[in-house]
Amino acid sequence: MTIQTKEPTLKSPPSSACETCPMHNAGHLMRLGVDMTDWDYVVALAGNPNTGKSTVFNALTGLRQHTGNWPGKTVTRAEGGYSYGDARYKIVDLPGTYSLLSTSLDEEVARDFILFGQPDVTIIVVDATRLERNLNLALQVLEITDRAVICLNLIDEARRHKITVDDRRLARDLGVPVVPTAARQEEGLPQLLKAVHDVATGETICKPYRVKNESPAIRHAMSTLVPQIEAAFPGLPNARWVAMRLLDGDQRIVEAVRKGELGDLERQMDLVTPQNQRNSHIALEVIQ
């Protein structure tokens, strides 16, 4: 089954051509086992276990899905697709996790896909009846990417328990679209598809909330490290998050900095200069 909808009418033209271009890193996606041939956009599906994430995935993709393992991992990967307007979207169902701190294989897989694959949109599925518990992961995802949509799922269960969620206030506070859904009844799915399309094509520009409660010592280290990371990896959308993980001693991120895996590899190949390489070494020296 393929979800087909009419092409939405844009409220206003994009401010620049680049905003309409896919942001995903095709080279890294191929290394992660995701082939984007014949697909326009890639969407990551993230969320805690038991939020109805698989139900959302099945509702969006129908029978157009298949499963396998992540390359070199024992973790199962499910991917499928759907059409919206004149574009084709591949959706990758990430392992259900409670965080992205890479303390387990599932967390590492989910984190690496969002960071290195650079999906055009990340749908974060949260349980409307347990919103506070689910926001921990949502905030971590928003530290990595500024292209996200919150799928406020199980809204039917929330109504049954007389729980009211102000989705407009939540969207304003988080800085990304929030769409109430009840995936089992397919409630809200057309609105979810529209929100994903708008973020992917640049009609909606997200300004995600970023937690900033560092100690003075951390703040001082960040003020030194972030500019070095930005200089070494021009255009990196998550330099602040990368700096925090480096300061925390995350060896996977340290390795990514050393190998130049961050950001758009094709663009970096043109931008690698002795100065950029020196900046990368300085950034690593700061944390040692």
Long-range contacts (C-beta under 8 A, 24 or more apart in sequence): 1-62, 1-63, 1-64, 2-62, 2-64, 2-81, 2-82, 2-83, 3-60, 3-62, 3-82, 3-83, 3-84, 3-189, 3-193, 4-83, 4-84, 5-84, 5-85, 5-190, 5-193, 6-85, 7-85, 7-86, 8-85, 8-194, 8-197, 8-198, 10-203, 11-203, 12-203, 14-201, 14-202, 14-203, 15-202, 19-201, 19-202, 19-205, 20-201, 20-202, 22-120, 22-200, 23-118, 23-120, 23-147, 24-117, 24-118, 24-119, 24-120, 25-116, 25-117, 25-118, 25-264, 25-265, 27-265, 27-266, 28-116, 28-117, 28-118, 28-261, 28-265, 29-117, 31-71, 32-70, 32-71, 32-112, 32-113, 32-116, 32-117, 33-68, 33-70, 33-71, 33-77, 34-79, 34-90, 34-92, 34-117, 36-90, 38-88, 39-81, 39-88, 39-89, 39-90, 40-87, 40-88, 40-89, 41-87, 41-88, 41-89, 41-90, 41-120, 41-121, 41-200, 42-89, 42-90, 42-91, 42-92, 42-117, 42-119, 42-120, 43-89, 43-90, 43-91, 43-92, 43-119, 43-120, 43-121, 43-122, 43-123, 43-196, 43-200, 44-91, 44-92, 44-94, 44-113, 44-114, 44-117, 44-119, 44-121, 44-122, 44-123, 45-91, 45-92, 45-93, 45-94, 45-122, 45-123, 45-125, 46-94, 46-97, 46-110, 46-114, 46-122, 46-123, 46-124, 46-125, 46-137, 46-141, 47-96, 47-124, 47-125, 47-126, 47-134, 47-137, 47-151, 48-96, 48-97, 48-98, 48-125, 48-126, 48-127, 48-133, 48-134, 48-137, 49-96, 49-97, 49-98, 50-96, 50-127, 51-96, 51-125, 51-126, 51-127, 51-134, 51-153, 51-154, 52-125, 52-127, 52-153, 52-154, 52-183, 52-184, 53-93, 53-96, 53-125, 53-153, 54-93, 55-153, 55-183, 55-184, 56-123, 56-125, 56-151, 56-153, 56-181, 56-183, 56-192, 57-91, 57-93, 59-183, 59-184, 59-186, 59-189, 60-91, 60-189, 60-192, 60-193, 61-91, 70-109, 73-105, 73-109, 74-105, 75-105, 75-106, 75-109, 77-109, 82-193, 84-193, 84-196, 84-197, 85-197, 87-197, 87-200, 87-201, 89-196, 89-200, 91-123, 92-117, 92-119, 97-137, 98-136, 98-137, 99-136, 99-137, 99-140, 100-137, 100-140, 100-141, 100-144, 101-140, 102-250, 102-252, 108-252, 111-144, 112-252, 114-141, 114-144, 114-145, 115-144, 115-238, 115-256, 115-262, 116-256, 116-261, 116-262, 118-145, 118-264, 119-145, 119-147, 120-147, 120-199, 120-200, 121-147, 121-148, 121-149, 121-196, 121-199, 121-200, 122-147, 122-148, 122-149, 123-148, 123-149, 123-151, 123-192, 123-196, 124-148, 124-149, 124-150, 124-151, 125-151, 125-153, 126-150, 126-151, 126-152, 126-153, 127-153, 127-154, 127-157, 128-152, 128-153, 128-154, 128-155, 128-157, 128-158, 128-163, 128-165, 128-180, 129-154, 129-157, 129-158, 129-161, 129-163, 131-165, 138-174, 139-209, 139-211, 142-174, 142-175, 142-176, 142-208, 142-209, 142-210, 143-210, 143-211, 143-238, 143-240, 143-241, 143-244, 144-238, 144-241, 145-208, 145-237, 145-238, 146-206, 146-207, 146-208, 146-237, 147-199, 147-200, 147-206, 148-176, 148-199, 148-206, 148-208, 149-176, 149-177, 149-178, 149-179, 149-192, 149-195, 149-196, 149-199, 150-174, 150-176, 150-177, 150-178, 150-179, 151-179, 151-181, 151-192, 152-178, 152-179, 152-180, 152-181, 153-181, 153-182, 153-183, 154-182, 155-180, 155-181, 155-182, 155-187, 155-188, 156-182, 156-184, 156-185, 156-187, 157-182, 173-209, 174-208, 174-209, 175-206, 175-207, 175-208, 175-209, 176-206, 176-208, 177-204, 177-206, 210-240, 218-247, 221-247, 221-286, 221-287, 222-247, 224-286, 225-283, 225-286, 225-287, 228-279, 228-280, 228-282, 228-283, 228-286, 229-257, 229-262, 229-283, 231-275, 231-276, 231-279, 232-257, 232-276, 232-277, 232-279, 232-280, 232-283, 233-260, 233-262, 233-263, 233-268, 233-280, 234-263, 234-267, 234-268, 234-271, 234-276, 235-263, 235-264, 235-267, 236-262, 236-263, 246-283, 246-284, 246-287, 247-287, 249-287, 254-284, 254-287, 257-283, 257-284, 258-284
